Amino acid sequence: MKEHYGRKQGASSPCAACKLLRRRCVEDCVFSPYFPANDPQKFASVHKVFGASNVNKMLQELPVEQRADAVTCMVYEANARIRDRVYGCVGAISSLQHQVDALQTQLALVQAEVVQMRIRQFPSTAGSPENCSPSSSKSLPNVVTHDRANAGPSLWPR
């Protein structure tokens, strides 16, 4: 049998959308390439949030090459909207942004603590003029290098 959009022609198994909507799945069904029968929850969540008619309109208005990405976005947004009815995926993005901000603050504190520990460990080389430059004072040091010529570790990258 010939494959058409992920289902076999002549097969009696409708796509997930047609199955949920209890209608006959035609050969040129706009839903069948994106909502296969083996994943009914995918269409169920999209249908619950957007409605079958709106999804159909959105898919019909898009070029065929953009439809798969649109369905992926709709499924993601629908699942996020079901989890958080008010904010949807914006709530998830906001939560992740707060986590990133907190982790960046924590990282800056740990980096400052590392600098303080290095200064306490090597007080004679930390404040020497040859190791300080305007560019190095703007960023935190990332590595301790050992310079055999100067006979000691340097706190600043070279």
C-alpha positions as CSV (number, residue, x, y, z in Angstrom):
1,M,0.0,0.0,0.0
2,K,1.1,3.5,-0.7
3,E,2.1,5.8,2.2
4,H,0.4,9.2,2.3
5,Y,1.3,11.6,5.1
6,G,2.3,8.9,7.6
7,R,-0.7,6.7,7.0
8,K,-1.5,4.0,4.4
9,Q,-4.0,4.7,1.7
10,G,-7.0,2.4,2.1
11,A,-6.3,1.9,5.8
12,S,-9.3,2.1,8.0
13,S,-7.4,3.6,10.9
14,P,-8.2,7.3,11.1
15,C,-5.7,9.9,12.4
16,A,-6.0,11.0,16.1
17,A,-7.9,14.1,15.2
18,C,-10.6,12.3,13.1
19,K,-10.8,9.6,15.7
20,L,-11.4,12.1,18.6
21,L,-13.8,14.1,16.4
22,R,-15.6,10.9,15.3
23,R,-15.5,11.6,11.7
24,R,-14.2,9.8,8.6
25,C,-10.5,10.5,7.9
26,V,-10.2,11.4,4.2
27,E,-7.1,11.0,2.2
28,D,-6.2,14.7,2.2
29,C,-7.0,15.2,5.9
30,V,-5.0,18.3,7.1
31,F,-4.6,16.7,10.5
32,S,-3.3,13.2,9.6
33,P,0.4,14.2,8.9
34,Y,0.8,15.8,12.3
35,F,-1.6,13.9,14.6
36,P,-0.9,10.2,14.0
37,A,-3.4,7.6,15.4
38,N,-0.7,6.2,17.8
39,D,-0.5,9.5,19.7
40,P,-4.1,10.6,20.5
41,Q,-3.1,12.8,23.5
42,K,-1.2,15.1,21.2
43,F,-4.4,16.2,19.4
44,A,-6.6,16.0,22.5
45,S,-4.6,18.7,24.3
46,V,-4.4,20.9,21.2
47,H,-8.1,20.5,20.6
48,K,-8.9,21.2,24.3
49,V,-7.0,24.5,24.2
50,F,-7.4,25.8,20.6
51,G,-10.4,23.9,19.2
52,A,-10.3,21.7,16.1
53,S,-11.8,24.4,13.8
54,N,-9.1,27.0,14.8
55,V,-6.3,24.4,14.4
56,N,-7.7,23.5,11.0
57,K,-7.8,27.2,10.0
58,M,-4.2,27.8,11.2
59,L,-2.8,24.8,9.4
60,Q,-4.7,25.7,6.1
61,E,-3.3,29.2,6.2
62,L,0.3,28.1,6.5
63,P,2.6,26.7,3.8
64,V,3.0,23.0,4.0
65,E,6.7,23.2,5.0
66,Q,5.8,25.3,8.1
67,R,3.0,23.2,9.4
68,A,5.0,20.7,11.3
69,D,6.7,23.4,13.3
70,A,3.4,25.1,13.9
71,V,1.9,21.9,15.3
72,T,4.9,21.4,17.5
73,C,4.4,24.9,18.9
74,M,0.7,24.4,19.4
75,V,1.3,21.1,21.2
76,Y,3.8,22.8,23.5
77,E,1.6,25.8,24.2
78,A,-1.5,23.6,24.7
79,N,0.4,21.4,27.3
80,A,1.7,24.4,29.0
81,R,-1.7,26.0,29.1
82,I,-3.2,22.9,30.5
83,R,-0.6,22.9,33.3
84,D,-0.9,26.6,34.0
85,R,-4.3,28.0,32.7
86,V,-3.4,31.6,33.3
87,Y,0.2,32.0,32.1
88,G,0.8,29.0,29.9
89,C,4.3,28.8,28.5
90,V,5.0,32.4,29.5
91,G,4.8,31.2,33.1
92,A,7.3,28.4,32.4
93,I,9.6,30.9,30.7
94,S,9.3,33.3,33.6
95,S,10.1,30.6,36.1
96,L,13.1,29.5,34.2
97,Q,14.3,33.2,33.9
98,H,14.1,33.5,37.7
99,Q,16.1,30.4,38.1
100,V,18.8,31.7,35.7
101,D,18.9,35.0,37.5
102,A,19.3,33.3,40.9
103,L,22.0,31.0,39.5
104,Q,23.9,33.9,38.0
105,T,23.8,35.7,41.3
106,Q,25.0,32.5,43.1
107,L,27.8,32.1,40.5
108,A,29.0,35.7,41.0
109,L,29.1,35.2,44.8
110,V,31.1,32.0,44.5
111,Q,33.5,33.6,42.0
112,A,34.0,36.6,44.4
113,E,34.6,34.1,47.2
114,V,37.2,32.3,45.1
115,V,39.0,35.6,44.4
116,Q,39.0,36.4,48.1
117,M,40.4,32.9,48.9
118,R,43.2,33.4,46.3
119,I,44.1,36.8,47.7
120,R,44.3,35.3,51.2
121,Q,46.4,32.3,49.9
122,F,48.8,34.4,47.9
123,P,48.9,37.9,49.4
124,S,52.3,38.9,48.0
125,T,51.5,38.3,44.3
126,A,47.8,39.4,44.4
127,G,48.4,43.1,44.8
128,S,51.7,43.4,42.9
129,P,51.5,46.1,40.1
130,E,52.8,43.8,37.3
131,N,49.8,41.5,37.8
132,C,47.2,44.3,37.8
133,S,46.0,45.9,34.6
134,P,42.9,47.9,33.7
135,S,41.5,45.1,31.6
136,S,42.1,42.4,34.2
137,S,40.4,44.4,37.0
138,K,37.1,44.4,35.1
139,S,36.7,40.6,35.0
140,L,37.2,38.0,37.5
141,P,40.2,35.7,37.1
142,N,39.3,32.3,35.7
143,V,42.5,30.2,36.4
144,V,45.5,30.1,38.6
145,T,48.6,29.7,36.3
146,H,52.0,28.6,37.5
147,D,54.8,30.7,36.0
148,R,58.1,29.0,36.6
149,A,60.0,32.1,35.5
150,N,58.5,34.3,38.2
151,A,58.6,31.4,40.7
152,G,55.0,31.4,41.8
153,P,51.4,31.3,40.8
154,S,49.8,34.2,39.1
155,L,46.2,35.1,40.0
156,W,45.5,36.9,36.7
157,P,45.2,35.3,33.2
158,R,48.0,36.2,30.9
